[in-house]
């Protein structure tokens, strides 16, 4: 899942996001600011479609503000 995430995001987006985990049918993504949470939410549907090609069991993406390494 991490490898797929790195291929569907831009380098800039990768600097501000990090997969934090999985919960049931959702991927939890940490973002480092409210601005990036908003930016990523605009792409949510497109990102989910790309993820579901490799991981059809993922039904949603949850963006949370938190630490990004």
PyMOL commands that set and color helices and strands:
alter all, ss='L'
color gray80, all
select helices_A, chain A and resi 2-8+11-16+34-42+44-54
alter helices_A, ss='H'
color red, helices_A
select strands_A, chain A and resi 17-23+26-31+60-65
alter strands_A, ss='S'
color yellow, strands_A
deselect
rebuild
show_as cartoon
